[in-house]
Every structure is written in C-alpha cells, then in structure tokens.
Amino acid sequence: MNIFSHCFEDMTDEDVKTLNEYFKGYDYRGAGYTFLANYIWRNTHCLCWEVIGDYLCMAGADCMISDPNAIISMPLTKNGVYEPDKLRETVLEAKRRFEERKIPFSVELIPGHMVPFLEAAFPGEVKFSHDRDADEYVYLKDKLITLSGRALHKKKNHMNYFLKTYSYETKKITKAMIDKIMEFVVQSRENKNYDEDEMESLRMEEVAIEEILQFIDEPEIYSTAIFIDGELQAFAIGERLSADTAAEHFEKANDDYRGLYQVICSEFCKSLPEEIVYVNREEDMGLPNLRQAKEALKPDHMEERYSGCFLESSVVK
C-alpha cells in the first residue's frame, strides 16, 4: 500500500525516532497508539505513514482478507497540540491521497476524547459513529490483583482454588526464554480445534508475540511468566502507555489449570511499577465470549473509539 511514503517493513533508525516522537507526543489513551503496538502487527495491517504538515498520518489495511479497504487512524501530534486549521490541512491532504486511488476515506479508531479536535477542524462536515467493538477495557490495577468485591466473587473463587491447589513460580520474561514462550504459544494453538479463520488469526498473533519478545528487555516492556513444576504454563506481556497506565497486549494460559488465567493477570499487575494505576486490556473485537469475559472483570472505564465520515452534503475545501 503506497498511500503514504514510508512503510513499517523497511524502517531506518531515523524512521523509528520520528515515529516514537509522535506516538509519545500526546496521551492518546489507546493500546494501539504506541510504536510497538503498530510495529509488531505491521505484517497483518500493511501499515504506511508520512508526516504531512504538523501531523503524522498512518494508514493500514487488514492483510488477512482479500481486497481490503485502507483506513486512516487519528493523525498523531509531536507537541501535544491540535490546531484546527493545521489539522484540517493534514486530513484533507490524506483524503486527497485516498480519493486519488479511489479508496473510500474515513478516519477510524478515533479516541473518544479526541473527537472534539476533528469537530473543531471540520465543523458540521463529519459524522462520528461510536465503534463499540473497538472500545478498550481499562481496569484498576489493584482490583485485578486482588479481585476483591462481590462483583468479582466468582473470579476470586477460581483464583483461590488455584492458589490452594498448585505451587508455582513467577519470572520476568527474558530473551533466553523466547524459544520456550513460542513453543508454548504453538502448542496452545495446536491443542484446540479452531476453524480456518481462527487458525489464521492465531498464526498472525504468534508472529506478533515473537516480534514483541525481541523488545522484552526494554524498560517499559512488562512481562510475567508462570511455571508449575518447572514447566511454563502462562505468560503475559504489555507496555507502558502513559504515566499511570499500562497495556496488556498478550495473555496466554493453560486452561487445564482452573484459576490460572486469573492468577497470571494478577501476577502481571503485581509486576507493574507502583505508579501504574490502570491496566488497558484492549478491545473485544465484537466477539461474544471475549466481551463476556472482559465485562465480567468489571472495568473501571472504557476508552471509547469512533469513526468519522465526511457528510455527502458537505463541500470540503
């Protein structure tokens, strides 16, 4: 995809520096708004980017489906500022690039608190729609550690069963453990019956996990692994999003052990720096079972996502 001039497949050190400056230029409050989150999924989403005016634009498409439509996410700021006139110029240039290639244009995955920036840049010209499937679940770290309270009673029972039944050891993941982690990921997939689409999705996830493991020694990458009788049975990996929030990008556990999922989540949260208050556990993608599981943990709040489409009646110049 050549909508923008740079791609993630062949980045220079200068490209990485530029991307990090923009991803860290503002608190986007999203697990997908980090350099690492985009880099590890670059082969799945065919990402390209370019600095246009004062903002960095990024476009992507789902490479897992045939003939995918490209989308653009919220432009990134380097200095924490969104000026309506300058943002308008950037978005209109991106729109022109899409239309030149006869690709429908919309801005997707807009963090809810950033919708007003686009409204100010395009008053009355853009219709915004809430994308519930992309909303991210944000929990209080301490609640995930203890699972305290009546609402989490069932989850706490599962965790207590595990703690009373099994002895285990927790370790921070290191690069020396990469092969063991990947063996566990592959075995977890092969031990289940999935349809073709699910299998392909899990294979792409394996690639992303292997990618993030290359950064596992970085100070703002957080990880925990659980061993039972010397064998890896669960792990979780995430990163810092802001001063008080971390994301958990991946969590895997052997579900033969009742309560292990609750314990790996708790242990991951225990490993986070003291100043981390919230944990973003990402979206449910509209999958009913995943939605039920995330809602059952009682999030503190949701980080809402919106899409913005230009109204047909508006004449944008």
C-alpha positions in Angstrom: 0.0 0.0 0.0 1.6 3.3 -1.1 -0.8 5.9 0.1 1.9 7.3 2.3 5.7 7.4 1.6 7.0 5.2 4.5 6.3 1.6 5.4 7.0 -0.4 8.6 8.7 -3.2 6.7 11.9 -1.3 5.9 12.5 1.3 8.6 15.6 3.3 9.3 16.8 4.4 12.7 15.6 7.8 11.8 12.1 6.5 11.0 11.9 4.8 14.4 13.0 8.0 16.1 10.3 10.0 14.2 7.5 7.5 15.0 8.4 7.4 18.6 8.4 11.2 18.8 4.8 11.3 17.5 3.5 8.3 19.4 4.9 9.8 22.6 3.8 13.4 21.8 0.3 13.0 23.3 -1.7 10.8 25.7 -3.9 9.1 23.1 -5.2 6.7 25.8 -5.1 3.7 23.5 -3.3 0.4 23.5 -3.0 0.7 19.7 -1.5 4.1 19.8 2.1 3.1 20.5 5.0 2.5 18.2 5.5 -1.1 19.5 1.8 -2.0 19.1 1.9 -1.0 15.4 5.4 -2.4 14.7 4.6 -5.9 15.9 1.4 -6.1 13.8 2.9 -4.4 10.7 2.7 -7.5 8.6 -1.0 -8.0 9.5 -2.2 -4.5 8.9 0.1 -3.4 5.9 0.9 -0.1 7.6 2.3 3.0 5.9 2.9 6.5 7.3 4.0 10.1 6.5 4.4 13.4 8.2 2.0 15.8 6.5 2.2 19.3 7.8 2.3 19.3 11.6 0.9 15.7 12.0 1.8 12.2 11.3 -0.7 10.2 9.3 -0.9 6.4 9.3 -2.9 4.2 7.0 -3.4 0.4 7.2 -5.5 -2.4 5.8 -6.3 -5.9 7.1 -3.8 -8.1 5.1 -5.6 -11.2 6.3 -8.6 -10.6 4.0 -8.7 -10.3 0.2 -9.1 -6.9 -1.3 -9.2 -5.0 2.0 -10.1 -1.3 2.3 -7.5 1.0 3.6 -8.2 3.2 6.6 -6.5 6.1 8.3 -6.3 6.5 12.1 -6.3 9.7 14.1 -3.3 11.8 13.0 -0.5 12.0 15.6 0.9 15.1 17.1 4.5 15.7 18.1 4.0 18.5 20.5 0.7 17.6 22.2 -1.2 20.3 20.3 -4.0 20.0 17.7 -4.7 23.3 15.9 -8.0 23.1 13.9 -6.6 24.8 10.7 -3.5 22.8 10.6 -5.3 19.5 11.4 -7.8 20.3 8.6 -5.0 20.7 6.1 -3.4 17.4 7.0 -6.6 15.4 6.9 -7.7 17.0 3.6 -4.3 16.0 2.1 -4.8 12.4 3.3 -8.3 12.4 2.0 -7.0 13.6 -1.4 -4.5 10.7 -1.5 -7.3 8.2 -0.8 -9.6 9.7 -3.4 -6.8 9.7 -6.0 -6.6 5.9 -5.6 -10.4 5.6 -5.5 -10.4 4.3 -1.9 -13.2 5.4 0.4 -12.0 7.8 3.1 -12.8 7.8 6.7 -10.9 8.4 10.0 -11.1 5.3 12.2 -10.3 4.3 15.7 -10.5 7.9 17.0 -10.1 8.0 20.8 -13.3 9.5 22.2 -11.6 12.4 23.9 -10.1 13.4 20.6 -13.3 13.7 18.6 -13.6 17.4 19.5 -10.3 18.1 17.7 -11.7 16.8 14.5 -15.1 18.5 15.1 -13.2 21.8 15.5 -11.3 21.2 12.3 -14.5 20.2 10.3 -17.5 21.8 12.0 -20.7 20.2 10.7 -18.8 18.3 7.9 -18.0 15.0 9.5 -20.4 12.4 11.1 -19.0 10.5 14.0 -20.1 7.0 14.9 -19.3 5.0 18.0 -17.4 1.8 17.3 -18.3 -0.4 20.3 -16.3 -3.4 19.1 -13.1 -1.3 19.3 -13.7 0.2 22.7 -10.9 -0.7 25.1 -11.4 -2.0 28.6 -9.5 -0.2 31.4 -9.2 -1.7 34.9 -7.9 -0.6 38.2 -4.6 -2.4 38.7 -5.3 -3.2 42.3 -8.7 -4.7 41.5 -7.1 -7.1 39.1 -4.5 -8.1 41.7 -7.0 -8.9 44.5 -10.3 -9.5 42.6 -11.9 -8.0 45.7 -15.6 -7.2 46.0 -18.9 -9.0 45.5 -19.0 -8.4 41.7 -15.7 -10.4 41.3 -16.6 -13.1 43.7 -16.7 -15.9 41.1 -13.3 -14.8 39.6 -11.8 -14.7 43.1 -13.1 -18.3 43.8 -11.2 -19.5 40.7 -8.1 -17.7 41.8 -8.3 -19.1 45.3 -8.8 -22.6 44.0 -5.6 -22.3 42.0 -3.6 -20.8 44.9 -4.7 -23.6 47.3 -4.1 -26.4 44.8 -0.9 -25.6 43.0 2.6 -24.3 43.8 4.1 -22.0 41.1 6.9 -19.7 40.4 6.8 -16.4 38.6 9.6 -15.0 36.4 10.1 -11.9 34.3 10.5 -13.0 30.7 13.9 -12.6 29.2 15.3 -13.2 25.7 16.7 -16.5 26.9 13.1 -17.7 27.3 11.9 -16.8 23.8 12.0 -20.3 22.4 10.1 -21.7 25.4 7.5 -19.0 25.1 7.0 -19.6 21.4 6.8 -23.4 21.9 4.0 -22.8 24.4 2.2 -20.5 22.0 2.3 -23.0 19.2 1.2 -25.9 21.5 -1.7 -23.8 22.8 -3.0 -23.4 19.2 -2.4 -26.9 18.2 -4.2 -28.3 21.2 -7.5 -26.7 20.2 -10.0 -27.1 17.4 -10.3 -23.9 15.5 -11.8 -23.1 12.1 -9.7 -21.8 9.3 -10.1 -18.1 10.0 -9.4 -18.6 13.7 -6.3 -20.6 12.9 -5.0 -17.8 10.6 -5.7 -15.2 13.2 -3.7 -17.2 15.8 -0.8 -17.6 13.4 -0.6 -13.9 12.9 -0.8 -13.4 16.7 2.2 -15.8 17.0 4.2 -13.6 14.7 3.2 -10.5 16.8 4.2 -12.3 20.0 7.6 -13.3 18.6 8.1 -9.7 17.5 7.3 -8.2 20.9 9.7 -10.7 22.5 12.6 -9.1 20.7 11.9 -5.9 22.8 11.4 -7.8 26.1 14.4 -6.3 27.8 13.3 -2.7 27.2 12.5 -1.0 30.5 8.9 0.0 29.5 8.0 -3.5 28.4 6.4 -5.5 31.2 6.1 -9.3 31.4 5.4 -12.2 33.7 5.6 -16.0 33.2 4.2 -18.7 35.5 5.9 -22.0 35.9 4.3 -25.1 37.5 6.7 -28.0 38.3 9.3 -26.2 36.2 7.1 -26.0 33.1 5.8 -22.8 31.5 2.1 -22.7 31.9 1.1 -19.0 31.4 2.6 -15.6 30.4 1.5 -12.0 29.9 3.3 -9.2 28.1 2.5 -5.5 27.9 3.9 -2.0 27.9 3.6 1.5 29.4 1.0 3.7 27.8 1.3 6.8 30.0 2.4 8.0 33.4 -0.3 6.0 35.1 -1.5 3.4 32.6 -0.1 0.2 31.2 -1.4 -2.1 28.4 -1.5 -5.8 28.5 -1.1 -6.9 24.8 -0.9 -10.7 25.2 -2.1 -13.1 27.8 -1.9 -16.9 27.5 -2.5 -19.7 30.0 -3.0 -23.4 30.0 -6.7 -23.6 30.8 -6.3 -27.1 32.2 -5.5 -25.3 35.4 -8.6 -23.8 36.9 -7.9 -20.2 38.0 -4.6 -19.8 36.1 -6.0 -17.0 33.9 -6.9 -15.1 37.0 -3.5 -15.7 38.5 -1.5 -14.7 35.5 -3.4 -11.5 35.2 -2.9 -10.8 38.9 0.8 -11.5 38.8 1.3 -9.4 35.7 -0.3 -6.5 37.5 1.8 -7.1 40.6 4.9 -6.7 38.4 3.9 -3.3 37.2 5.6 -0.2 38.6 4.0 1.4 41.6 2.9 4.5 39.8 0.8 2.4 37.3 -2.9 2.8 38.4 -4.7 1.5 35.4 -4.4 -1.5 33.0 -5.8 -1.4 29.5 -6.7 -4.9 28.4 -7.7 -3.8 24.9 -10.9 -4.4 22.9 -13.1 -7.4 22.5 -13.4 -7.1 18.7 -17.1 -7.8 19.0 -16.5 -11.5 19.9 -19.3 -12.5 22.3 -17.2 -14.8 24.5 -14.4 -12.3 24.8 -16.8 -9.5 25.5 -18.4 -11.5 28.3 -15.0 -12.3 29.8 -13.9 -8.7 29.7 -17.1 -7.3 31.1 -17.1 -9.9 33.9 -13.9 -8.4 35.2 -15.8 -5.1 35.8 -13.7 -2.4 34.0 -13.2 0.9 35.8 -14.0 2.7 32.5 -14.0 2.2 28.7 -11.8 4.1 26.3 -14.3 4.7 23.5 -13.5 4.6 19.8 -15.2 6.4 17.0 -15.1 6.6 13.2 -15.5 9.8 11.2 -17.0 10.0 7.8 -17.4 13.2 5.7 -21.1 14.1 5.0 -22.0 13.8 1.4 -23.7 17.2 1.5 -20.5 18.9 2.8 -18.2 20.6 0.3 -14.8 20.3 1.8 -12.1 22.7 0.6 
